[in-house]
Amino acid sequence: MSISLQKGQKVSLAKPGGGTLTRVRMGLGWDAVVKKGLFGKGKAQSIDLDASCLLFDAAGNLADSVWFRQLRSKDGSVQHTGDNLTGAGEGDDEVINVDLQRVPANVTQLVFTVNSFTGQDFSQIENAFCRLVDESTGQEIARYDLSGAGRHNAQIMAKVSRDGQGWTMTAIGATATGRTFQHLLPAVSAHL
C-alpha cells in the first residue's frame, strides 16, 4: 500500500511484516503544460527536468552525486537510468535505482532533487511527482506530488536517511532556483 506524502512528512522504509528494503527506485514523472495557440489549438512543449541523487555523510559533506552527467555513483550503489529531455510518455520519466545495502557506511543521507536544465519554471509543468518503489516487489511505497507551480525552476524533492533501524524517507518539497544540482547545494544543506 502506497503512502501519499505531504511536505515534511516522514515514512519508515521497513517492510510490512518485518525486514528492511534493500533495493529501491526513485521515479520522477512530469508533463509539460500544453500552451494554447491560435484558434485554441494546444501546442506541446519540451521541458527538460533532471532528477539527481546527492549522497551526504554524517557531517553534511557531499560524498558523491548521480545525475545526467554522472549516471552511476563511484561505488555503484546508485544508478540513474538516463536523461529524459521532454517529459513525454507515461509513468516515470527519469529513474534512479538505489541498492541500499551497497550504499557506503559513511553515507547517511540521499537527497533527491529535480531541476529544469533548460531554465523553464514550474508554472510550465503539471502532473509532476516523485515516488519510491520497492524493487523486489515493484510495489510503490510512497508518492510525493510536486505541488506549487510557480516561478522556481528546481525543487528539493525528498531525502532518504539512515538511522539505527534502517532507512526513512522524508518529503521535503522545498522550492529552489538552479539549472543543475550544484546550484542547489546551499538550499539542500538546510534540509540535512
N, C-alpha and C positions, 0 to 999 in steps of 0.2 A: 504494500500500500504506500503510495507516494504522499509526501507531506508538502503542501504548498506553503513556502516560507514568506514571511513578511520581513521587511528591513530590520536588521538587528536580531532576528530570531535565530536560535541555535538548535541543531538536531544532532544526536549521537549517531555515529555510523556503526554501532553494534548491530549485528544481525538479530532479527527476531528469533527467540529460542536459544540465544547464546552464540558466542563466537564473534569475530570481527570481520569486517570486509577486508579483502586482500587486494582486489583489483577494481578500480572504479573508472568511469568515463564521465568527463565533464563535457556536456554538449552545449553549444551556443547556436541559437537559431534566430533569424530575423527576416523581415520583409521590408523592402523599400516602399514608402508611401507612393501611391500612384498619383502623378501630377495631372490635373485636369488641363487639357489643351483646348484648342479651338474647337468649337462645336461640341464641347463636353466629352470628347474622347480622352481616355486616360492614356498617359504615356509612362511606361515603366522606366525607372532609372536604376542605375547600378550604384550600390552602396557597398564599399569595401570595409566591413568590420573585421577586426582581428582579435582573436582570443589569445591570451598569453597566460602562462603559469609561472609565477615567481616563487622561488624556493628560498626561505629565510631560515637562519639559525636562531638560537635562543637569544642572542644579543641583538637581533634585528638586522643583521648584516645579510645582504643579498648573496646567497651561496651559488645560485645558478638561475637560469631563465630558459623558458621554452616559448618560442614564438615563431612567426612565419619565416624568420631568417635563421633560426636555430631550432629545428624540428625535434630535437632529442636532447635530453639532459646529458651531462657528461657521464653519469653513471648508468644511463639507460632506463631509469625508473619512471621517467615522464616522457611521453611522446605525443607530438602534435601530428595529426594525420594529413595536414595540408591546408593551404590558404584558399578560401572561397572569396572571390573578388566581387560577387554581386548579391549574394543572399538568395539567389534563385534556388528553387526546389523546396521540397517538403522536409520537415523534421530538422535534425541537427545540420547546420551549415558548416560548422567547424567543430572538431572533436579533439580533446586532449585526454589521452589514456594515462592512468597512473597506477603503477604497481606499488601499493602502499608498503608491502613487505620489503621492497628493494630501496625505498627512499632512505638515503643515508641517515644514520642515527643523529647526526648533528643538525639535521633539518627538522624544525619544529612546526613550521607553518608553510602552507602552499596557498598563495593568493592568486585568484583568477581575475583577470582584468579584460576589458574589451575597449577598443578604441577605433575610431574612424581614421584609417590611414589617409584617406583622400580628403579628410577635413570636414565632411558634411556633419551637421549636428543631429542630435537625436530627434528633433522635430520632423526629420525626414525618414524616420524609421518607425515601424509598427510591428506588433506581434513578436517582440524580442523577449527571449528567455534564456536562462541557463538552467541546466538540470544535471543531477548526479545520478548515475546508473550503476547498479551492481553488475559488473562484467560477467560474473559467474552465472547469473540467472537472467540477465537482461532486464531486470525489474528496476523501474525508476524509484529512487529512494527519496529524492527531494527535488522540488522545482521552485525556481525563483523567477517571477516575471519582472523583467527590467522595466519598471514603471517610470513615469515622469518624463515624457517627451519634453525636450527643452533645447536650449541653446548650447548645451555642453556637447562635446564630441568624444567623451570617454566615460567609463564607469568602472568602479572597483566593484566587481560582482559579488564575490564570496571568498571565504577562506576556509581551508581545511587544516585543523590544528591537532597536533599530537599531544595527548595527555597521558597520565598513568594507566588509564584503562583502554586506550585505543585512540580513535580519531573522532573529531566532531566537525560539523560544517556550520558556519555562521554566514547568514545572508547579510551582506554589507550594503550594497546598493548606493554607494556614495558617488555623486557626480564629480567629474573632473574634466580637465582640458589637456589634451596631448595626442599626438599622432602615433606615438609608439610608447611601449611600456616605460622606457627610460624617462619620458616626460612626466610619467605618473608617480615615480618613486617618492617624491615628497608627500604626495597625498596618500599613498599606500602606507607610509611609515606611521601615520596617525592611527591606523587600524591594526597594528601588530600587537 
